[in-house]
Amino acid sequence: MHTSTLPALGLGTFRLKDQQVIDSVRNGLDLGYRHIDTAQIYGNEAEVGQAMADSGVARDDLFVTTKIWTENLARDKLLPSLKESLHKLRLDQLDLTLIHWPSPQDELPVADYLQALAEAKAQGLTRLIGISNFTIAHMEQAIAAVGAEAIATNQVEIHPFLQNRKVVDFARAKGIHLTAYMPLAYGKVMTDPTIIGIAKAHQANPAQIALAWSLQQGFATIPSSTKRANLESNLAAQNIRLSDAEMAAIAKLDKGERLANPDFAPQWD
Ligand SMILES: NC(=O)c1ccc[n+]([C@@H]2O[C@H](COP(=O)([O-])OP(=O)(O)OC[C@H]3O[C@@H](n4cnc5c(N)ncnc54)[C@H](OP(=O)(O)O)[C@@H]3O)[C@@H](O)[C@H]2O)c1
C-alpha cells in the first residue's frame, strides 16, 4: 500500500493488553483492518507486533502508528525510544509516528521535539510524522517548526459529544488532516436517542452512525473493540452515507464533553 495518507478507518488499541490486544489485532486484520494505532504508553507494542507478524498480512499492506510518550520527548530520548518501539513492533519503519501529547506544562519547546521527530523521519525510522492532542497554539508552533505539509495528522478527541470545532476549523484552514480518537465516546454513543433514531433508519447500530459521521467529515477514525462482531460492524460503517439532515442533527449533540483530560493536558481551545 504505502499510501501517503492514513487509511480512513483504523483499529485503536488503548487499554488493550496481553491476550486481549493480540486477539483484537488478529481479529481486526482477519476482518480487513489494515491501519493499527498503538502508543508507547499503551504497553502493548510487543503484542501488537506479535499479532501482526502472526497474521501473515504483508508489511506493505499495513499502516502502523505509534506515539512518543511525554517522557521520551527530549532530543536524546526520542530517537532511541522510537527504535525500541520498532523492535517491539518487529518493524523496520513505522508508517506514522505521533507526538502523543505536547510536553507537559510546555517544559520542552514544541520546535525541539518536532525537529527530533523530523530527524527520525529523515533517518527512515518513520515514513510520516504527526501530532496528537495539539491545541491551536501548539499547532501554530508545530507549523513554524516543520511546516504544515510535514504534519500527516493531528489525532484529537472527536465524537458527537465533543466536536472540537475550533481545532477542526484551524487544522482545516492550515491543511492539516485530523484523526478522531475515542470516536464512540468510549461506548456512550450507544445510548443517545438521536443517534439511535438515525441508526434505525439505516438499519445500522449507533456505533456505525458515529463512525460514519466522523468519516463523512474527512477524519480518519480509530475505534477499538475487544469483540469480533463489533470490529466487523465498525469496519462496515464505511458503507453508510448520512444525509445532510442527519449530519445536522448530530452536529447539535455537541456538549463539549471531554473524556481524555489528564492533569498534564494542555490548555484546551
Ligand atoms: N491520542 C490519544 O491521546 C488517544 C486517547 C484516547 C484514545 N486514543 C486512540 O483511540 C482509540 C479509540 O478510543 P477508545 O478505545 O478509548 O474509545 P472508543 O473507540 O470510542 O470506544 C471503545 C468502547 O466502545 C465499545 N465498542 C466498540 N465498538 C462497539 C460497537 N460496535 N458496539 C458497541 N460498543 C462498541 C468497546 O467495547 P467492546 O470492547 O465491548 O466492543 C469499548 O468499550 C484508542 O484505542 C486509541 O488507539 C488515542
PDBQT file of the ligand as one rigid body, heavy atoms in Angstrom, charges set to zero:
ROOT
HETATM    1  N1  LIG A 301      -4.016  10.114  21.164  1.00  0.00    +0.000 N 
HETATM    2  C1  LIG A 301      -4.605   9.929  22.326  1.00  0.00    +0.000 C 
HETATM    3  O1  LIG A 301      -4.283  10.581  23.332  1.00  0.00    +0.000 OA
HETATM    4  C2  LIG A 301      -5.701   8.918  22.448  1.00  0.00    +0.000 A 
HETATM    5  C3  LIG A 301      -6.555   8.938  23.573  1.00  0.00    +0.000 A 
HETATM    6  C4  LIG A 301      -7.576   8.009  23.632  1.00  0.00    +0.000 A 
HETATM    7  C5  LIG A 301      -7.725   7.073  22.614  1.00  0.00    +0.000 A 
HETATM    8  N2  LIG A 301      -6.852   7.057  21.548  1.00  0.00    +0.000 N 
HETATM    9  C6  LIG A 301      -6.963   6.054  20.465  1.00  0.00    +0.000 C 
HETATM   10  O2  LIG A 301      -8.311   5.991  20.031  1.00  0.00    +0.000 OA
HETATM   11  C7  LIG A 301      -8.755   4.651  20.115  1.00  0.00    +0.000 C 
HETATM   12  C8  LIG A 301     -10.244   4.612  20.373  1.00  0.00    +0.000 C 
HETATM   13  O3  LIG A 301     -10.579   5.176  21.628  1.00  0.00    +0.000 OA
HETATM   14  P1  LIG A 301     -11.115   4.300  22.830  1.00  0.00    +0.000 P 
HETATM   15  O4  LIG A 301     -10.703   2.895  22.598  1.00  0.00    +0.000 OA
HETATM   16  O5  LIG A 301     -10.694   4.940  24.084  1.00  0.00    +0.000 OA
HETATM   17  O6  LIG A 301     -12.693   4.502  22.751  1.00  0.00    +0.000 OA
HETATM   18  P2  LIG A 301     -13.817   4.218  21.623  1.00  0.00    +0.000 P 
HETATM   19  O7  LIG A 301     -13.230   3.563  20.432  1.00  0.00    +0.000 OA
HETATM   20  O8  LIG A 301     -14.590   5.466  21.483  1.00  0.00    +0.000 OA
HETATM   21  O9  LIG A 301     -14.762   3.195  22.387  1.00  0.00    +0.000 OA
HETATM   22  C9  LIG A 301     -14.358   1.895  22.712  1.00  0.00    +0.000 C 
HETATM   23  C10 LIG A 301     -15.500   1.304  23.538  1.00  0.00    +0.000 C 
HETATM   24  O10 LIG A 301     -16.650   1.170  22.707  1.00  0.00    +0.000 OA
HETATM   25  C11 LIG A 301     -17.092  -0.172  22.712  1.00  0.00    +0.000 C 
HETATM   26  N3  LIG A 301     -17.482  -0.518  21.337  1.00  0.00    +0.000 N 
HETATM   27  C12 LIG A 301     -16.688  -0.582  20.254  1.00  0.00    +0.000 A 
HETATM   28  N4  LIG A 301     -17.395  -0.913  19.156  1.00  0.00    +0.000 NA
HETATM   29  C13 LIG A 301     -18.679  -1.066  19.564  1.00  0.00    +0.000 A 
HETATM   30  C14 LIG A 301     -19.866  -1.418  18.901  1.00  0.00    +0.000 A 
HETATM   31  N5  LIG A 301     -19.865  -1.650  17.587  1.00  0.00    +0.000 N 
HETATM   32  N6  LIG A 301     -20.995  -1.502  19.636  1.00  0.00    +0.000 NA
HETATM   33  C15 LIG A 301     -20.978  -1.259  20.965  1.00  0.00    +0.000 A 
HETATM   34  N7  LIG A 301     -19.882  -0.921  21.649  1.00  0.00    +0.000 NA
HETATM   35  C16 LIG A 301     -18.738  -0.817  20.949  1.00  0.00    +0.000 A 
HETATM   36  C17 LIG A 301     -15.930  -1.005  23.198  1.00  0.00    +0.000 C 
HETATM   37  O11 LIG A 301     -16.417  -2.110  23.896  1.00  0.00    +0.000 OA
HETATM   38  P3  LIG A 301     -16.195  -3.622  23.369  1.00  0.00    +0.000 P 
HETATM   39  O12 LIG A 301     -14.755  -3.921  23.564  1.00  0.00    +0.000 OA
HETATM   40  O13 LIG A 301     -17.107  -4.378  24.262  1.00  0.00    +0.000 OA
HETATM   41  O14 LIG A 301     -16.599  -3.658  21.931  1.00  0.00    +0.000 OA
HETATM   42  C18 LIG A 301     -15.187  -0.048  24.108  1.00  0.00    +0.000 C 
HETATM   43  O15 LIG A 301     -15.740  -0.085  25.408  1.00  0.00    +0.000 OA
HETATM   44  C19 LIG A 301      -7.916   4.073  21.256  1.00  0.00    +0.000 C 
HETATM   45  O16 LIG A 301      -7.960   2.654  21.282  1.00  0.00    +0.000 OA
HETATM   46  C20 LIG A 301      -6.583   4.652  20.930  1.00  0.00    +0.000 C 
HETATM   47  O17 LIG A 301      -5.949   3.903  19.898  1.00  0.00    +0.000 OA
HETATM   48  C21 LIG A 301      -5.864   7.981  21.452  1.00  0.00    +0.000 A 
ENDROOT
TORSDOF 0
